[in-house]
């Protein structure tokens, strides 16, 4: 009976891995979190643009001969394309500002938080 209580019935439990596996320091984890948020926002913009284009297409097809509905659908398509250009151009702007301000082209897209020592 003593041996039964001494054995671990469930086996060994391993601690879970970090959400950010490459993070050796807390500063790297914060940088990875910022990078993850940026990527989620860009992907969200792409998904929103896809749905917006589909809705604009349906609006365009259902407009018939009504010129106001057709012009509204075209405006929706133009605005979506401009939004996609801004989302795609943000990568170029982030690289330019990262190079000018921080000296690294990928500093904004792949940030590392410096520490004072």
C-alpha positions in Angstrom: 0.0 0.0 0.0 2.9 2.4 0.8 4.4 1.7 -2.7 1.1 2.4 -4.4 0.9 5.9 -2.8 4.5 6.7 -3.6 4.1 6.0 -7.3 2.8 8.7 -9.5 -0.4 7.2 -11.0 -0.7 9.9 -13.6 3.0 9.8 -14.8 5.1 12.9 -15.2 3.6 16.1 -16.3 5.7 18.3 -18.5 5.4 22.1 -18.3 3.8 23.6 -21.4 5.9 25.3 -24.0 5.9 29.0 -24.3 3.5 30.6 -26.8 6.6 32.2 -28.3 9.1 29.4 -28.7 12.0 31.6 -29.9 11.7 33.9 -26.9 14.7 33.6 -24.7 14.0 36.9 -23.0 10.9 38.8 -22.0 11.9 41.6 -24.5 11.8 39.1 -27.4 8.4 37.9 -26.2 7.0 41.4 -26.3 8.5 41.9 -29.7 6.9 38.7 -30.9 3.6 39.8 -29.5 3.7 43.1 -31.3 4.6 41.3 -34.5 1.7 38.9 -34.1 -0.7 41.8 -33.6 0.6 43.5 -36.7 0.2 40.3 -38.8 -3.3 39.7 -37.4 -4.4 43.2 -38.4 -3.0 42.8 -41.9 -4.7 39.5 -42.4 -7.9 40.9 -41.0 -7.7 43.8 -43.5 -7.4 41.2 -46.3 -10.4 39.2 -45.1 -12.5 42.3 -44.7 -11.5 43.5 -48.2 -12.5 40.1 -49.6 -16.0 40.2 -48.0 -16.3 43.9 -49.0 -15.5 43.0 -52.7 -18.1 40.2 -52.6 -20.8 42.5 -51.2 -19.9 45.2 -53.7 -20.2 42.6 -56.5 -23.6 41.5 -55.4 -24.6 45.1 -55.1 -23.4 45.8 -58.6 -25.2 42.8 -60.0 -28.5 43.6 -58.3 -28.3 47.3 -59.2 -30.0 46.7 -62.6 -30.6 50.0 -64.4 -30.4 52.2 -61.3 -27.4 54.5 -61.8 -27.2 55.5 -58.1 -26.8 51.8 -57.0 -24.2 51.2 -59.8 -22.2 54.2 -58.8 -22.5 53.2 -55.1 -21.2 49.7 -56.0 -18.3 51.2 -58.0 -17.4 53.5 -55.1 -17.4 50.5 -52.7 -15.1 48.6 -55.1 -12.7 51.6 -55.5 -12.6 52.1 -51.7 -11.8 48.5 -51.1 -9.0 48.6 -53.7 -7.6 51.7 -52.1 -7.8 50.0 -48.7 -5.9 47.0 -50.0 -3.3 49.2 -51.5 -2.8 51.0 -48.2 -2.5 47.6 -46.3 0.0 46.3 -48.8 1.9 49.7 -48.9 2.2 49.7 -45.2 4.9 47.0 -45.5 6.9 49.3 -47.7 6.4 52.3 -45.5 7.3 50.2 -42.4 10.5 49.2 -44.1 11.4 52.7 -45.1 10.7 54.2 -41.7 12.5 51.3 -40.0 15.6 52.0 -42.1 15.4 55.7 -41.6 14.7 55.8 -37.9 16.2 52.5 -36.5 18.7 51.5 -39.1 17.0 48.2 -39.7 14.5 47.7 -42.5 12.6 45.0 -40.5 12.6 46.7 -37.1 8.9 47.7 -37.2 7.7 44.4 -38.6 10.0 42.2 -36.4 10.5 44.4 -33.3 12.9 43.7 -30.4 12.5 45.8 -27.3 16.0 47.0 -26.2 16.9 46.9 -22.5 19.1 49.3 -20.5 21.9 47.6 -18.6 
